[in-house]
Amino acid sequence: STIAVLEFNPRILSNLWIMLCRKRLGRPTILWGHGLSRRLNSPSWVKTIKKWMASESDALIFYSDKGKQDFGSLGIPSEKLFVAYNSIDVQGIGHIAIPPFSRRLHILFIGRLVIEKKIELLLEGFASALPQLPAETKLNIIGDGPHRLNLVAYAKELGCLHRINFIGEITDERLLSQYFSQCLLSVYPSAIGLAAIHSLAYGVPILVAKNEPHGPEVEALIEGRNCEYFSANDANDLAKKMVDLLNQPQKLSSLGQAGREDVTAKYSLEQMANIFVKVFDTVEQSHFNR
C-alpha cells in the first residue's frame, strides 16, 4: 500500500478526514511534526486529538526528542516513535570558509521584522550596552517585514541608529555567510527555531531569551556550552549579558566551536532523510507481515 505522510496538526481538518479514510481502507499513515504544544494558551482538546491521531497512525516522526518523550508518556508504543531533528544544510555551511574569531566584530539578529520577534527589546539592550562595547561593534539586523520602519524610527529615538545596519532580507547562503562571518554573537529576544541551527553551524554562539515558546531546535542549545540565556523581556539583563560576553573573546570562541561541533554531529538534511527511509521501511514491513 502507498504510505502517506501527514502533518501532525489537528487544526488541519482535512488530515483528520484522510486519516479516517485510510484507516478504513487499511492503508498506512505516518504523522510528522511537533509534540505537544508549549503555548500557554493551547486548548486542552488539542492534546486529546493529538493523542487519538498518534494512536491511529502507523508511525510518528518528531522534530525533537521532547516530542517523542511527550507521546511515550501518553502511552504510545515506543516502536512507533521516531525523531528526525529539524535541520538546514549544515554540511553545506561547513564547506564555506569562515574566518577566525579574532577577525569578528559584530552582533547579529536574523529573522522577520514583526512585533512578535521583540526586536525593540534587542534595540533597547543594545543601546544600553553601547557605552561598554568596542567602538567598532555594530548590530547587523538581517530580515524584512512590516515593522521595519518602526524599528528604524525607534533606533533613531534611542540614539543608536548609527551603530545598526538594517540589511534587509537575504536568502542566498553565500551572502548570508559574509554576515555570519563578521559576527561574534547572535541575539534572539523572543522564541527561536531553525535560526539556532543556522547560527551554530557558522560557529556563532547565541544569546537567547529564557522562558519563551521556543521551537524544537532549542534542544541544540546548551547553556554554557554553545549559548547563554538572559531573562525574558529584560533589556537591562540583555545589555549586561552582551557586555559580559563581548568582554570574553576566548569564551565566545569556545562557545562557537562547541556549537559548530554539536550541530555537525547531530543535525543534517541527510540524517533527516535517513530517518524517513527507516520509518518507511519499518511501516512497510509491518504491513507486509499482517
Disulfide bonds with the S-S distance in Angstrom:
none
